[in-house]
Amino acid sequence: MTRPEAIQHIREAAKNIALQMMKIHPALPHLKDEETMKESLKALHEMTVHLETIKKKIGRLEKQDDSTLL
């Protein structure tokens, strides 16, 4: 696997993870447990932050590769 292929693979996986995480949020109130909902929202937020970190890192890496082409 080349670096561009790996970047694309990671980008697609991150998108799929984000889409699945978005399905959790609307279901939480139906649990009818405030503490579980609160902790789950906190965890979802933290996971989103970490996922965005990965996306930013691969974006920077991709830009580095693009700058070497010039």
C-alpha positions in Angstrom: 0.0 0.0 0.0 1.4 3.4 -0.9 1.2 6.5 1.3 -1.6 8.1 -0.8 -3.6 4.8 -0.7 -3.1 4.6 3.1 -4.3 8.2 3.5 -7.4 7.5 1.4 -8.0 4.3 3.3 -7.8 6.1 6.7 -9.9 9.0 5.4 -12.7 6.6 4.3 -12.5 4.7 7.6 -12.7 7.9 9.6 -15.8 9.0 7.6 -17.5 5.7 8.2 -16.7 5.9 12.0 -18.1 9.4 12.1 -21.3 8.3 10.3 -21.8 5.5 12.8 -21.2 7.7 15.8 -23.9 10.1 14.5 -26.4 7.3 14.9 -25.7 7.0 18.6 -26.6 10.6 19.6 -30.3 10.5 18.7 -30.8 7.1 20.4 -29.4 8.2 23.8 -32.5 10.0 25.2 -34.5 6.8 24.6 -32.4 5.0 27.2 -34.1 7.3 29.8 -31.1 7.4 32.0 -29.6 10.9 32.5 -26.2 9.7 33.8 -25.7 7.2 30.9 -26.7 9.9 28.4 -24.3 12.4 29.9 -21.4 10.1 30.0 -22.1 8.8 26.5 -22.2 12.3 25.1 -18.9 13.1 26.8 -17.3 10.0 25.4 -18.7 10.7 21.9 -17.3 14.2 22.1 -13.8 12.8 23.1 -13.9 10.3 20.3 -14.8 13.0 17.8 -11.9 15.1 18.9 -9.5 12.1 18.5 -10.9 11.3 15.1 -10.5 14.9 14.0 -6.9 14.8 15.2 -6.2 11.8 13.0 -7.8 13.5 10.0 -5.8 16.7 10.5 -2.6 14.6 10.8 -3.2 12.8 7.6 -4.2 16.0 5.9 -0.9 17.6 6.9 1.0 14.5 5.7 -0.8 14.7 2.4 0.1 18.4 2.0 3.8 17.6 2.7 3.6 15.0 -0.1 2.0 17.6 -2.4 4.7 20.2 -1.7 7.4 17.8 -2.8 5.9 17.7 -6.2 6.6 21.4 -6.9 
